[in-house]
Amino acid sequence: MQMRNCVGPIRRREFMRIGTLALGGLSLQSLLTQRATAGDDAPPDTSVILFWMWGGPSQFETWDMKPDAPAEIRGPLKPIRTVVPGMDICEYMPRQAQRANRFSLIRSLHHEMSAHNDGSIEVLTGKTPVVPDPTSQARSQHPDFGMIASWQRGLRNDGIPQYVGLQKAPFMTNPVYLGVSHRAFETGDPSVANFSPGNLRLSTGIDNHRLDHRRSLVTQFDRLRTDIDQIESLGGVDRFRSAAFTMLTSRGVVDAFDISQESTETRDRYGRHRWGQSCLLARRLAEAGSAVINIDATAPNDTTKNFSWDDHAGAFHLDYAQRERLPQMDQALCALIDDLFDRGLDKKVLLIACGEFGRTPNVTHAPKNFSDQIGLGRDHWPHAFSALISGGGLRMGEVVGETNARGEYPVRDRVTPQDLLATVYRHLGIDHTKSVNDQSGRPVPILAHGTPISQLL
């Protein structure tokens, strides 16, 4: 059997495969079942954008500099003042310095997981991972907060995905007991020419094609009755047909992902690199109604010499890496922050920039006077790290917490990843004390502990 759309004939098996790929690897039947059984209560119209700096950005070279510490601690970079007294930040972030009244900094985040996957699981799920042995890293046994948001809010009738990974989703988490329908929709790199996410261009016409006979999809789905008859919870084929049609033909989905609708000036302002265009697309998706958008901030472009924030000595030249990364991050984040406030989205959208941990107080293999900076780096350090927070209706221009003079440990207003997630869930309108049943039927709290950060409320 063959089916046709505007880009040519596709066989039934290919049609189902494309539906699966376009929806981030989940079963089309599973997704439609989830949609058909979703509640009718409208979720809060709020979103979270996470600029996920996987690899562990150094707090000493970003938002918690120690200029009065010895050279082997303070490193090669210098601080600059911001418009908020007392909130000095790295010299390579001048745009942020001029917008410090539009964000707050947390300088007292901490946990105990010193491996990348383990720290990421702690920060993204709020669950301390169980490491099977000292030589390996944990596998996520719990969903991350984007998956929780997708589960809590349910599938949208307009087809906009609740959880999106730009350009990809965190690889160390999975939805486990929530079901695969709550995985993030991965888009690919939005900075490439003629960008289109996944395989949506085939089913929705996102590459400037149109489905001239969109209603013919209803007939095509009728031919799949032998498949859908197995789904007893759909509540009837008519509901299935309506949901399928909306998902695969939604003009709203096409428009939300069509970054080419933005002006040349706007795209240039964000930066034509991966981070800039990802931040711009994240804003569009938040406006369209996605609950969580995770920006993969591991590399600003394909040619960068440093593909993460994992600045160990010998592997990266710390000063050079920051000269390359920080200006692109500064441009992208500040364009997004400006848009959130100038477009009246600063209460609807909460922006967070952070990684899974920080870096060691001592610069590894530091040469005298830093005259030879090749080989400079810092190792993993989960005991103190920083995050930038903007929007979400929270208090801006605040500095939450403080570390000691060597940047080793928080000494005031300590913040855990669970506190940060409790703040996130509060913004999303999710009761973080609520439980979810795991595969065995055992209730698992969304967060076993953690409270919203009071200084930001």
C-alpha positions as CSV (number, residue, x, y, z in Angstrom):
1,M,0.0,0.0,0.0
2,Q,1.2,3.5,-0.8
3,M,0.3,6.9,0.6
4,R,1.0,10.3,-1.0
5,N,1.7,13.7,0.2
6,C,3.1,16.8,-1.6
7,V,6.7,15.5,-1.6
8,G,5.9,12.2,-3.3
9,P,4.6,8.7,-2.5
10,I,5.5,6.9,0.7
11,R,4.7,3.4,1.7
12,R,2.7,2.6,4.8
13,R,5.8,1.3,6.7
14,E,7.8,4.5,5.7
15,F,4.9,6.7,6.7
16,M,4.9,5.2,10.2
17,R,8.7,5.4,10.4
18,I,8.7,9.1,9.5
19,G,6.0,9.7,12.1
20,T,8.3,8.1,14.6
21,L,11.4,9.9,13.6
22,A,9.7,13.3,13.5
23,L,8.5,12.9,17.0
24,G,11.8,12.2,18.5
25,G,11.9,8.4,18.4
26,L,8.6,7.7,20.1
27,S,5.9,5.4,18.7
28,L,3.2,7.4,16.8
29,Q,0.5,5.1,18.4
30,S,2.0,5.7,21.8
31,L,2.1,9.4,21.4
32,L,-1.5,9.6,20.1
33,T,-2.6,7.4,22.9
34,Q,-1.0,9.8,25.4
35,R,-2.7,12.8,23.7
36,A,-6.1,11.1,23.6
37,T,-6.0,10.3,27.3
38,A,-4.5,13.7,28.4
39,G,-6.5,15.8,30.8
40,D,-8.5,18.7,29.6
41,D,-7.2,21.2,32.2
42,A,-5.1,23.9,30.6
43,P,-1.5,23.9,32.0
44,P,0.2,27.2,33.1
45,D,1.4,29.2,30.1
46,T,5.1,29.2,31.3
47,S,8.3,27.9,29.9
48,V,11.9,27.2,31.0
49,I,14.9,27.5,28.7
50,L,18.0,25.8,29.9
51,F,21.4,26.8,28.4
52,W,23.0,23.5,29.3
53,M,26.8,24.0,29.6
54,W,27.7,20.4,29.7
55,G,31.3,19.7,30.7
56,G,31.4,21.9,33.8
57,P,32.1,25.6,33.2
58,S,34.6,27.2,35.5
59,Q,33.1,29.5,38.0
60,F,36.5,31.3,38.3
61,E,36.3,32.2,34.6
62,T,32.6,33.2,34.4
63,W,30.5,34.4,37.4
64,D,32.5,33.9,40.6
65,M,35.9,35.3,40.0
66,K,38.5,35.5,42.8
67,P,40.8,38.4,41.7
68,D,42.4,38.7,45.1
69,A,43.4,35.1,45.3
70,P,46.8,33.8,44.5
71,A,47.6,33.4,40.8
72,E,47.2,29.6,40.9
73,I,43.6,30.1,42.0
74,R,42.5,33.3,40.3
75,G,43.6,32.2,36.8
76,P,44.6,34.3,33.8
77,L,41.3,36.2,33.3
78,K,40.2,39.5,34.9
79,P,36.8,40.7,36.2
80,I,34.8,43.6,35.1
81,R,32.2,45.6,36.9
82,T,28.5,45.3,36.0
83,V,25.6,47.7,36.4
84,V,24.8,45.9,39.7
85,P,27.3,46.9,42.4
86,G,29.2,44.0,43.7
87,M,28.3,41.7,40.8
88,D,31.6,41.5,39.0
89,I,31.9,39.0,36.2
90,C,34.5,37.8,33.6
91,E,36.0,40.4,31.2
92,Y,34.8,38.4,28.1
93,M,31.2,39.0,29.0
94,P,30.7,42.8,28.5
95,R,27.1,42.4,27.3
96,Q,26.1,40.7,30.5
97,A,27.9,43.4,32.5
98,Q,25.5,45.9,30.9
99,R,22.4,43.8,31.6
100,A,23.1,42.5,35.1
101,N,19.8,44.1,36.3
102,R,18.0,41.6,34.1
103,F,19.5,38.5,35.6
104,S,20.6,37.1,38.9
105,L,23.5,34.9,39.8
106,I,23.7,31.9,42.1
107,R,27.2,31.3,43.4
108,S,26.6,28.7,46.0
109,L,25.4,25.6,44.1
110,H,26.9,22.4,45.2
111,H,26.6,18.6,45.3
112,E,28.9,15.6,45.6
113,M,29.0,14.0,42.1
114,S,32.3,14.6,40.4
115,A,31.7,12.6,37.2
116,H,30.0,14.2,34.2
117,N,27.0,11.9,33.9
118,D,26.6,11.7,37.7
119,G,26.6,15.4,38.1
120,S,24.3,15.9,35.2
121,I,21.8,13.4,36.6
122,E,21.9,15.2,40.0
123,V,21.3,18.6,38.4
124,L,18.7,17.6,35.8
125,T,16.6,15.1,37.8
126,G,17.2,16.1,41.4
127,K,18.0,12.5,42.2
128,T,21.4,11.5,43.5
129,P,22.6,8.7,41.1
130,V,23.7,5.3,42.3
131,V,27.1,4.6,40.8
132,P,27.6,0.9,40.3
133,D,31.4,0.9,40.9
134,P,34.1,3.5,41.2
135,T,35.3,3.0,37.6
136,S,31.9,3.7,35.9
137,Q,29.3,6.4,35.8
138,A,25.7,6.1,36.7
139,R,22.8,5.5,34.3
140,S,19.7,7.7,34.9
141,Q,17.0,5.8,36.8
142,H,14.7,8.8,36.8
143,P,13.4,11.3,34.3
144,D,14.8,14.8,34.0
145,F,12.7,17.9,34.7
146,G,11.8,18.4,31.0
147,M,10.3,14.9,30.9
148,I,8.4,15.6,34.1
149,A,7.0,18.8,32.6
150,S,6.0,16.9,29.5
151,W,4.3,14.2,31.6
152,Q,2.6,16.7,33.8
153,R,1.3,19.0,31.1
154,G,0.4,16.3,28.6
155,L,0.5,16.5,24.8
156,R,-0.7,19.7,23.3
157,N,-3.6,19.7,20.9
158,D,-1.7,22.0,18.5
159,G,1.2,19.5,18.1
160,I,3.9,21.8,19.7
161,P,6.2,19.5,21.6
162,Q,6.4,20.1,25.4
163,Y,10.1,19.2,25.6
164,V,12.6,20.1,23.0
165,G,16.4,19.5,22.7
166,L,18.3,22.1,20.7
167,Q,20.4,20.7,18.9
168,K,20.1,17.5,21.0
169,A,18.8,16.5,24.4
170,P,20.9,15.5,27.4
171,F,22.1,11.9,26.6
172,M,22.5,10.8,30.2
173,T,18.8,10.9,31.2
174,N,15.8,9.0,30.0
175,P,12.1,9.0,30.8
176,V,12.1,5.4,32.2
177,Y,8.7,5.0,34.0
178,L,7.1,8.0,32.4
179,G,7.2,6.4,28.9
180,V,9.1,7.2,25.7
181,S,6.5,9.7,24.6
182,H,8.1,12.2,27.0
183,R,11.6,12.2,25.5
184,A,12.7,15.5,24.1
185,F,12.2,16.3,20.5
186,E,15.7,16.8,19.0
187,T,16.0,19.4,16.3
188,G,19.5,19.3,15.0
189,D,21.6,22.4,14.5
190,P,19.4,25.5,13.8
191,S,22.3,27.5,12.5
192,V,22.7,25.4,9.3
193,A,21.4,26.6,6.0
194,N,17.8,25.7,5.2
195,F,17.4,24.4,8.7
196,S,14.4,22.0,9.3
197,P,14.0,19.9,12.4
198,G,14.2,16.1,12.0
199,N,11.8,14.8,9.4
200,L,8.9,17.2,9.9
201,R,9.6,18.7,6.5
202,L,8.2,15.5,4.9
203,S,5.0,15.4,6.8
204,T,4.3,19.1,7.4
205,G,6.0,21.0,4.5
206,I,8.4,22.9,6.7
207,D,10.8,23.4,3.8
208,N,8.4,25.8,2.0
209,H,6.3,22.9,0.6
210,R,2.7,22.6,1.4
211,L,0.4,19.7,1.8
212,D,-2.0,20.6,-1.0
213,H,-4.5,18.0,0.2
214,R,-3.9,17.8,3.9
215,R,-7.3,16.3,4.6
216,S,-6.2,13.3,2.6
217,L,-4.1,12.3,5.6
218,V,-7.4,11.4,7.4
219,T,-8.1,8.9,4.7
220,Q,-4.5,7.6,4.9
221,F,-5.0,7.0,8.6
222,D,-8.2,5.2,8.0
223,R,-6.2,2.6,6.2
224,L,-4.3,2.0,9.4
225,R,-7.3,0.9,11.3
226,T,-5.8,-2.6,11.9
227,D,-3.2,-0.8,13.9
228,I,-5.2,1.7,15.8
229,D,-8.0,-0.7,16.7
230,Q,-5.5,-2.1,19.2
231,I,-5.5,1.1,21.1
232,E,-8.5,0.8,23.3
233,S,-7.9,4.0,25.3
234,L,-8.2,6.3,22.3
235,G,-11.9,6.8,22.9
236,G,-12.8,6.2,19.2
237,V,-11.3,6.5,15.8
238,D,-12.6,10.0,15.2
239,R,-10.5,11.3,18.1
240,F,-7.5,9.5,16.8
241,R,-8.0,10.9,13.3
242,S,-8.3,14.4,14.7
243,A,-5.2,14.1,16.8
244,A,-3.1,12.6,14.1
245,F,-4.2,15.2,11.6
246,T,-3.3,18.1,14.0
247,M,0.1,16.6,14.8
248,L,1.3,16.0,11.3
249,T,-0.2,19.1,9.6
250,S,-0.2,21.8,12.3
251,R,0.6,25.2,10.9
252,G,1.6,26.2,14.4
253,V,4.4,23.5,14.5
254,V,5.7,24.7,11.1
255,D,5.7,28.3,12.2
256,A,7.3,27.7,15.6
257,F,10.3,25.9,14.0
258,D,10.6,28.1,11.0
259,I,13.5,30.3,12.1
260,S,13.7,31.9,8.7
261,Q,10.7,34.0,9.6
262,E,13.0,36.1,11.8
263,S,14.5,39.2,10.3
264,T,18.1,39.3,9.2
265,E,18.8,41.9,11.8
266,T,17.4,39.7,14.6
267,R,19.3,36.6,13.5
268,D,22.5,38.7,13.3
269,R,21.9,40.1,16.8
270,Y,21.7,36.6,18.3
271,G,24.7,35.5,16.3
272,R,24.9,33.2,13.3
273,H,26.6,30.5,15.3
274,R,24.9,27.4,16.8
275,W,24.3,29.0,20.3
276,G,22.9,32.2,18.9
277,Q,20.4,30.5,16.6
278,S,19.5,28.0,19.3
279,C,18.7,30.8,21.7
280,L,16.5,32.5,19.0
281,L,14.7,29.2,18.2
282,A,14.2,28.6,21.9
283,R,12.5,32.0,22.2
284,R,10.2,31.1,19.4
285,L,9.3,27.7,20.9
286,A,8.7,29.2,24.3
287,E,6.3,31.7,22.7
288,A,4.6,28.9,20.9
289,G,4.0,27.0,24.2
290,S,6.8,24.5,24.7
291,A,7.3,23.9,28.4
292,V,11.0,23.1,28.4
293,I,13.6,23.9,25.8
294,N,17.1,22.5,26.5
295,I,19.9,24.2,24.5
296,D,22.9,21.9,24.0
297,A,25.6,24.5,24.8
298,T,28.6,22.1,24.4
299,A,30.1,23.8,21.3
300,P,29.3,27.1,19.6
301,N,30.1,25.7,16.2
302,D,31.6,22.7,14.4
303,T,35.1,24.1,14.1
304,T,35.6,25.0,17.7
305,K,38.7,23.5,19.3
306,N,36.9,22.9,22.5
307,F,33.8,20.8,22.3
308,S,32.6,21.2,25.8
309,W,33.4,23.2,29.0
310,D,35.6,20.4,30.3
311,D,38.8,22.3,30.6
312,H,41.4,19.9,31.9
313,A,45.0,20.8,31.8
314,G,46.8,19.7,28.7
315,A,43.6,19.2,26.7
316,F,42.7,22.9,26.4
317,H,44.2,26.3,26.6
318,L,41.9,27.8,29.2
319,D,42.4,31.4,28.3
320,Y,42.0,30.7,24.6
321,A,38.9,28.5,25.1
322,Q,37.2,31.3,27.1
323,R,38.1,33.9,24.5
324,E,36.4,31.8,21.9
325,R,33.3,30.6,23.9
326,L,32.4,33.4,26.2
327,P,31.9,36.1,23.5
328,Q,29.5,33.8,21.7
329,M,27.7,32.8,24.8
330,D,27.6,36.5,25.8
331,Q,26.0,37.5,22.5
332,A,23.5,34.7,22.4
333,L,22.3,34.9,26.0
334,C,22.1,38.7,26.0
335,A,20.0,38.7,22.8
336,L,17.7,36.2,24.4
337,I,17.5,38.2,27.7
338,D,16.8,41.4,25.8
339,D,13.9,39.7,23.9
340,L,12.4,38.2,27.0
341,F,12.1,41.6,28.7
342,D,11.5,43.7,25.6
343,R,8.7,41.4,24.3
344,G,7.1,41.1,27.7
345,L,8.1,37.4,28.2
346,D,10.1,37.9,31.4
347,K,7.3,36.5,33.5
348,K,6.4,33.7,31.2
349,V,9.9,32.4,30.4
350,L,12.6,31.4,32.9
351,L,16.1,31.2,31.5
352,I,18.9,29.3,33.3
353,A,22.5,28.9,32.2
354,C,24.6,26.3,34.1
355,G,26.5,23.1,33.8
356,E,26.7,20.0,36.0
357,F,29.5,21.2,38.3
358,G,32.3,23.7,38.5
359,R,36.1,23.5,38.4
360,T,38.9,23.1,40.9
361,P,40.2,26.1,42.8
362,N,43.7,25.4,41.7
363,V,44.6,25.9,38.1
364,T,46.2,22.6,37.1
365,H,49.9,22.8,36.1
366,A,49.9,26.5,36.4
367,P,53.2,28.1,35.0
368,K,54.8,30.9,36.8
369,N,53.1,34.2,36.0
370,F,51.0,32.5,33.4
371,S,53.5,33.6,30.7
372,D,53.1,30.2,29.0
373,Q,49.4,29.5,29.1
374,I,49.4,26.3,27.0
375,G,48.1,23.5,29.2
376,L,46.2,25.7,31.6
377,G,43.1,24.0,32.9
378,R,41.0,23.0,35.9
379,D,39.6,19.6,37.0
380,H,36.0,18.7,38.1
381,W,34.7,20.3,41.3
382,P,31.1,19.8,42.4
383,H,31.5,21.5,45.7
384,A,30.9,25.0,44.4
385,F,29.5,26.2,41.0
386,S,27.5,29.0,39.6
387,A,24.4,29.6,37.5
388,L,22.7,32.6,35.7
389,I,19.0,33.0,36.2
390,S,16.8,35.4,34.1
391,G,13.1,36.1,33.9
392,G,10.5,33.8,35.4
393,G,9.0,36.7,37.3
394,L,11.8,36.4,39.8
395,R,13.9,39.1,41.4
396,M,16.7,40.2,39.2
397,G,20.0,41.9,40.0
398,E,20.6,39.5,42.9
399,V,23.6,37.5,43.9
400,V,22.6,34.4,45.8
401,G,25.2,32.8,48.0
402,E,28.9,33.3,48.4
403,T,31.9,31.0,48.3
404,N,35.1,31.3,50.4
405,A,38.1,33.3,49.3
406,R,39.5,30.3,47.5
407,G,36.2,29.5,45.7
408,E,36.2,26.0,47.3
409,Y,32.9,25.9,49.2
410,P,29.8,28.0,49.8
411,V,29.9,29.9,53.0
412,R,26.5,31.6,52.8
413,D,23.0,30.8,51.4
414,R,23.9,27.3,50.1
415,V,21.8,26.1,47.1
416,T,21.4,22.5,46.1
417,P,20.3,21.3,42.6
418,Q,17.1,20.3,44.3
419,D,16.5,23.9,45.3
420,L,17.1,25.1,41.8
421,L,14.7,22.4,40.4
422,A,12.1,23.4,43.0
423,T,12.3,26.9,41.7
424,V,11.9,25.6,38.1
425,Y,8.9,23.4,39.0
426,R,7.3,26.4,40.8
427,H,7.6,28.4,37.7
428,L,6.1,25.6,35.6
429,G,3.2,25.2,38.0
430,I,4.2,21.7,39.0
431,D,3.9,20.4,42.6
432,H,7.4,19.0,43.2
433,T,6.2,17.1,46.2
434,K,3.9,15.0,44.0
435,S,4.9,11.4,43.3
436,V,5.0,9.4,40.2
437,N,4.7,5.6,40.2
438,D,7.7,3.7,38.8
439,Q,7.7,0.4,36.9
440,S,6.9,-1.5,40.0
441,G,4.1,0.8,41.1
442,R,6.2,2.3,43.9
443,P,5.6,6.1,44.3
444,V,8.7,8.2,43.5
445,P,8.5,11.9,44.6
446,I,9.4,14.4,41.8
447,L,11.8,15.9,44.4
448,A,12.5,14.2,47.7
449,H,13.8,17.5,49.1
450,G,14.5,21.0,48.0
451,T,12.7,24.4,48.3
452,P,12.4,27.3,45.9
453,I,15.2,29.8,46.3
454,S,13.7,32.4,48.6
455,Q,16.1,35.3,47.7
456,L,14.7,35.2,44.1
457,L,11.0,35.1,45.0
